[in-house]
Amino acid sequence: MIIGHSGWGETLFLKEVWPEAKLLVYAEFYYRGRQADVGFDPEFSPATFDQVMIAQGRAAYLGQALLHADHAVTPTEWQASTHPPVLRKMIDVIFDGVDCDRLKPDPSARFTLPDGTVLVPGDEVLTFVNRNLEPYRGYHIFMRALPEVMAARPDARVVIVGGNEVSYGAAPKDGRSWKDICLAEVQDRIDPSRVHFLGKVPYPDFVSLMQVSRAHAYLTYPFVLSWSMLEAMAAGALVIGSRTAPVEEVIEDGRNGCLVDFFDVPGWSATLTAALAEPERFLPLRQAARETIRSRYDLRTICLPQMVALVEGLRPPEEAQS
């Protein structure tokens, strides 16, 4: 058996080399010219003719990879729905899994900032985490919401994790990073001593940061859902997420988190401010968030058994019996 990610054509020729092997592909996302990421944010991702054609071109090898495979798996229902119906039939939805034994609330957690400040659970900490700081993950919206939040909450600390590269979408045309462009837009209206850019951090530090976070902002275009959002929920953080389809699959507004329209900057400011100001009011949502992850996305009890069953089910009958 071969299991591989088909996102950039990695699995296309494996059946030619090992024709008898069963091939299971990770069908993470099927690019579309419309109704997904392309054109969602006209400021940075306009649906120009070129962009629509590029998205369609990217989809060509994804379809071919699935046609060559025996079966496929994808992490979320929405990501599965991006595939054409004829291909959707061969895809199982199994999330990668969240280690809920490791990612859990910890009243003894500590996180040390570069300036030496030690953050603990109960502190007024607002967090934002992504692999890289860029529009696809709503970094520009978050930064535009910060001035009002910081003015209303003068003791709040803002901790931002993410690199300066580009994971998705296009790089800025002027050679600067998205981090610097969006920071320059608001820097004269925020207190820089309370905004901490950490770059990329070791995973144990990320876990500790989620355990001390009072409010965690997560935004995304209609695109691949970040593991970090579910991990934050498992750690007991209050996630304020964008009202976009990938997020809505996991977060129900007012039950296990909060949702704000992606482009509603005043709405983001107001919701983040309320989350920082009234932690006790949002405690039931934090508890429900962890229960959501534990009951639907836990690695050991949910996702890994599902994956093992899928793999075992693809084995030839005589091999499975042996």
C-alpha positions as CSV (number, residue, x, y, z in Angstrom):
1,M,0.0,0.0,0.0
2,I,1.1,3.5,-0.8
3,I,-0.3,6.6,1.0
4,G,0.7,10.0,-0.3
5,H,-0.3,13.7,-0.7
6,S,-1.5,14.5,-4.2
7,G,-1.4,18.3,-3.8
8,W,1.4,18.9,-6.2
9,G,1.3,15.8,-8.3
10,E,3.5,13.6,-6.1
11,T,1.4,10.5,-6.5
12,L,0.7,10.7,-10.3
13,F,3.1,8.0,-11.5
14,L,3.3,5.7,-8.5
15,K,0.8,3.2,-10.1
16,E,3.0,3.0,-13.1
17,V,5.9,1.8,-11.0
18,W,3.9,-0.4,-8.5
19,P,0.7,-1.3,-10.4
20,E,-0.3,-3.9,-7.9
21,A,-0.1,-1.6,-4.9
22,K,-3.2,0.0,-3.4
23,L,-2.9,3.8,-3.6
24,L,-4.6,6.1,-1.0
25,V,-4.2,9.8,-1.7
26,Y,-4.6,12.7,0.7
27,A,-7.0,14.9,-1.3
28,E,-6.6,18.1,0.7
29,F,-8.3,20.7,-1.6
30,Y,-9.6,20.9,-5.1
31,Y,-8.9,24.3,-6.7
32,R,-11.7,26.3,-8.1
33,G,-11.9,29.4,-10.2
34,R,-14.9,30.5,-8.2
35,Q,-16.7,29.9,-4.9
36,A,-13.6,29.2,-2.8
37,D,-10.4,31.2,-2.2
38,V,-10.0,32.9,-5.6
39,G,-12.0,36.1,-5.6
40,F,-13.0,35.9,-2.0
41,D,-11.0,38.9,-1.0
42,P,-11.0,41.4,-3.8
43,E,-8.3,43.5,-2.1
44,F,-5.7,40.7,-2.4
45,S,-7.3,37.9,-4.4
46,P,-9.4,39.3,-7.3
47,A,-11.1,36.8,-9.6
48,T,-9.3,38.0,-12.7
49,F,-9.4,35.9,-15.8
50,D,-5.7,34.8,-15.2
51,Q,-6.4,33.7,-11.6
52,V,-9.5,31.8,-12.6
53,M,-7.6,29.9,-15.3
54,I,-4.6,29.2,-13.0
55,A,-7.0,27.7,-10.4
56,Q,-8.5,25.5,-13.1
57,G,-5.1,24.5,-14.3
58,R,-4.1,23.4,-10.8
59,A,-7.2,21.3,-10.5
60,A,-6.2,19.2,-13.6
61,Y,-3.5,17.2,-11.9
62,L,-5.6,16.8,-8.7
63,G,-8.3,15.2,-10.7
64,Q,-5.8,13.0,-12.5
65,A,-4.3,11.9,-9.2
66,L,-7.7,10.8,-7.9
67,L,-8.5,8.9,-11.0
68,H,-5.3,7.0,-10.6
69,A,-5.9,6.2,-7.0
70,D,-7.9,3.5,-5.3
71,H,-9.3,5.8,-2.6
72,A,-8.8,9.2,-1.0
73,V,-9.1,10.9,2.3
74,T,-9.5,14.6,3.3
75,P,-9.7,16.3,6.7
76,T,-13.0,18.1,6.6
77,E,-16.4,17.9,4.9
78,W,-16.0,21.3,3.4
79,Q,-12.6,20.4,1.8
80,A,-14.2,17.3,0.5
81,S,-17.1,19.4,-1.0
82,T,-14.6,21.3,-3.2
83,H,-14.2,18.2,-5.3
84,P,-16.5,17.5,-8.3
85,P,-19.3,15.0,-7.4
86,V,-17.8,12.2,-9.5
87,L,-14.6,12.4,-7.5
88,R,-16.2,13.2,-4.1
89,K,-17.7,9.6,-4.1
90,M,-14.2,8.1,-3.5
91,I,-13.2,10.4,-0.6
92,D,-13.6,9.6,3.1
93,V,-13.5,12.5,5.6
94,I,-11.1,11.8,8.4
95,F,-9.3,14.6,10.2
96,D,-5.6,14.3,10.9
97,G,-6.3,14.2,14.7
98,V,-5.7,16.3,17.7
99,D,-3.6,15.0,20.6
100,C,-6.1,15.9,23.4
101,D,-3.9,14.3,26.0
102,R,-1.2,16.9,25.3
103,L,-3.4,19.8,24.2
104,K,-5.6,20.5,27.3
105,P,-6.1,23.3,29.8
106,D,-3.2,23.6,32.2
107,P,-3.5,26.1,35.2
108,S,0.2,25.8,35.7
109,A,1.1,26.8,32.1
110,R,3.7,29.5,31.7
111,F,4.8,31.4,28.6
112,T,7.8,33.8,28.6
113,L,7.8,36.7,26.1
114,P,11.1,38.0,24.6
115,D,11.0,40.9,27.0
116,G,11.0,38.5,30.0
117,T,7.4,38.9,30.8
118,V,5.8,35.7,32.0
119,L,2.2,35.0,31.0
120,V,0.0,32.7,33.0
121,P,-3.6,31.5,32.7
122,G,-5.9,34.4,33.7
123,D,-3.7,37.1,32.1
124,E,-5.2,39.3,29.5
125,V,-3.6,37.7,26.4
126,L,-4.9,37.9,22.8
127,T,-3.2,35.5,20.4
128,F,-3.0,35.1,16.7
129,V,-1.2,32.1,15.1
130,N,-0.4,31.0,11.6
131,R,2.5,29.4,9.7
132,N,3.0,32.7,7.9
133,L,1.3,36.1,8.4
134,E,-0.6,36.8,5.2
135,P,-4.1,37.8,3.8
136,Y,-5.3,34.2,3.2
137,R,-5.3,33.8,7.0
138,G,-6.8,37.2,7.7
139,Y,-3.7,38.8,9.1
140,H,-4.7,42.2,7.6
141,I,-8.2,42.1,9.2
142,F,-6.7,41.2,12.6
143,M,-4.2,44.0,12.5
144,R,-6.9,46.5,11.4
145,A,-9.0,45.4,14.5
146,L,-6.2,45.9,17.0
147,P,-6.2,49.7,17.5
148,E,-9.7,49.6,18.9
149,V,-9.0,46.5,21.0
150,M,-5.9,48.0,22.5
151,A,-7.5,51.3,23.2
152,A,-10.3,49.6,25.1
153,R,-8.1,47.1,26.9
154,P,-4.9,49.0,28.1
155,D,-3.5,46.0,29.9
156,A,-3.9,43.5,27.1
157,R,-0.9,41.8,25.6
158,V,-1.1,40.7,21.9
159,V,1.0,37.7,20.9
160,I,1.4,37.0,17.2
161,V,3.0,33.8,15.9
162,G,4.0,33.3,12.3
163,G,6.7,33.7,9.7
164,N,7.3,36.4,7.1
165,E,7.1,34.1,4.1
166,V,4.1,33.3,1.9
167,S,2.3,29.9,2.2
168,Y,-0.7,30.8,0.1
169,G,-1.6,33.4,-2.4
170,A,0.9,36.0,-3.8
171,A,3.8,37.8,-2.3
172,P,3.6,41.6,-2.0
173,K,4.8,43.3,-5.1
174,D,7.0,45.8,-3.4
175,G,9.3,43.2,-1.8
176,R,8.2,43.8,1.7
177,S,6.5,41.1,3.9
178,W,2.8,41.1,4.6
179,K,3.7,41.5,8.2
180,D,5.4,44.8,7.6
181,I,2.8,46.1,5.2
182,C,-0.1,45.5,7.6
183,L,1.8,46.7,10.6
184,A,2.7,49.9,8.9
185,E,-1.0,50.5,8.3
186,V,-1.8,50.7,12.1
187,Q,1.5,51.2,13.9
188,D,0.8,54.8,14.8
189,R,-2.5,53.7,16.5
190,I,-1.2,50.8,18.7
191,D,1.2,50.5,21.6
192,P,4.1,48.5,20.1
193,S,5.4,47.5,23.6
194,R,2.3,45.4,24.0
195,V,2.4,43.7,20.6
196,H,4.8,40.8,20.4
197,F,5.8,39.3,17.1
198,L,7.4,35.9,17.8
199,G,8.0,34.6,14.3
200,K,7.8,30.8,14.2
201,V,8.0,29.0,17.6
202,P,8.7,25.5,18.7
203,Y,5.6,23.4,19.1
204,P,5.8,23.1,23.0
205,D,5.8,26.9,23.1
206,F,2.7,27.0,20.9
207,V,1.0,24.6,23.3
208,S,1.8,26.8,26.3
209,L,0.7,29.9,24.5
210,M,-2.7,28.4,23.8
211,Q,-3.0,27.4,27.4
212,V,-2.5,31.0,28.6
213,S,-4.5,32.7,25.9
214,R,-7.7,34.5,26.9
215,A,-8.9,35.1,23.4
216,H,-7.5,33.5,20.2
217,A,-8.4,35.0,16.8
218,Y,-8.5,32.7,13.7
219,L,-9.4,33.8,10.3
220,T,-9.2,32.1,6.9
221,Y,-10.4,32.4,3.3
222,P,-12.6,29.5,2.2
223,F,-9.6,27.3,2.0
224,V,-7.8,24.5,3.9
225,L,-8.6,24.7,7.7
226,S,-5.6,25.1,10.0
227,W,-4.8,22.5,12.5
228,S,-3.9,25.3,15.0
229,M,-7.5,26.3,15.3
230,L,-8.6,22.9,16.5
231,E,-5.5,22.6,18.7
232,A,-6.3,25.9,20.3
233,M,-9.8,24.7,21.1
234,A,-8.5,21.5,22.6
235,A,-6.2,23.5,24.8
236,G,-9.2,25.4,26.2
237,A,-8.7,28.7,24.4
238,L,-11.7,30.8,23.4
239,V,-11.5,30.9,19.6
240,I,-13.1,33.9,17.7
241,G,-13.2,32.6,14.2
242,S,-14.1,34.0,10.8
243,R,-17.6,33.2,9.5
244,T,-16.3,31.2,6.6
245,A,-17.3,27.7,5.6
246,P,-14.2,25.8,6.9
247,V,-14.5,27.4,10.3
248,E,-18.3,27.0,10.6
249,E,-17.9,23.3,10.2
250,V,-16.3,23.2,13.7
251,I,-17.4,26.4,15.5
252,E,-21.0,27.2,16.3
253,D,-21.4,30.8,17.3
254,G,-22.2,31.2,21.0
255,R,-21.9,27.5,21.8
256,N,-18.2,26.5,21.4
257,G,-16.7,29.8,20.2
258,C,-17.6,33.1,18.4
259,L,-17.9,33.8,14.8
260,V,-17.4,37.2,13.1
261,D,-17.8,38.0,9.4
262,F,-14.3,37.9,7.8
263,F,-14.3,41.5,6.6
264,D,-16.2,43.1,9.6
265,V,-13.3,45.0,11.2
266,P,-15.5,46.8,13.8
267,G,-17.1,43.5,14.6
268,W,-13.7,41.9,15.2
269,S,-12.7,44.7,17.5
270,A,-15.9,44.5,19.5
271,T,-15.9,40.7,19.9
272,L,-12.2,40.5,20.8
273,T,-12.6,43.3,23.3
274,A,-15.6,41.6,24.9
275,A,-13.7,38.3,25.1
276,L,-10.8,40.0,26.9
277,A,-13.0,42.0,29.2
278,E,-15.4,39.3,30.4
279,P,-13.5,35.9,30.6
280,E,-16.0,34.4,33.0
281,R,-18.9,34.9,30.5
282,F,-17.1,32.9,27.9
283,L,-15.9,30.1,30.1
284,P,-18.7,27.7,29.0
285,L,-17.7,28.3,25.4
286,R,-14.1,27.3,26.1
287,Q,-15.3,24.1,27.9
288,A,-17.6,23.3,25.0
289,A,-14.8,23.9,22.5
290,R,-12.6,21.3,24.1
291,E,-15.5,18.8,24.2
292,T,-16.1,19.4,20.5
293,I,-12.5,18.4,19.7
294,R,-12.4,15.6,22.2
295,S,-15.6,14.0,20.8
296,R,-15.0,14.6,17.1
297,Y,-11.3,15.0,16.4
298,D,-9.3,13.3,19.1
299,L,-6.3,11.5,17.6
300,R,-6.3,8.3,19.6
301,T,-10.0,7.6,20.1
302,I,-11.5,9.0,16.9
303,C,-9.2,9.8,14.0
304,L,-6.5,7.2,14.2
305,P,-9.0,4.2,14.5
306,Q,-10.9,5.6,11.5
307,M,-7.7,5.8,9.4
308,V,-6.6,2.3,10.4
309,A,-10.0,1.0,9.4
310,L,-9.8,2.8,6.1
311,V,-6.4,1.4,5.3
312,E,-7.3,-2.1,6.4
313,G,-10.4,-2.0,4.3
314,L,-8.4,-1.3,1.2
315,R,-6.2,-4.5,1.6
316,P,-7.0,-7.4,-0.7
317,P,-9.4,-9.9,1.0
318,E,-6.8,-12.7,1.1
319,E,-4.2,-10.4,2.6
320,A,-6.6,-9.0,5.2
321,Q,-7.5,-12.6,6.3
322,S,-3.8,-13.5,6.7
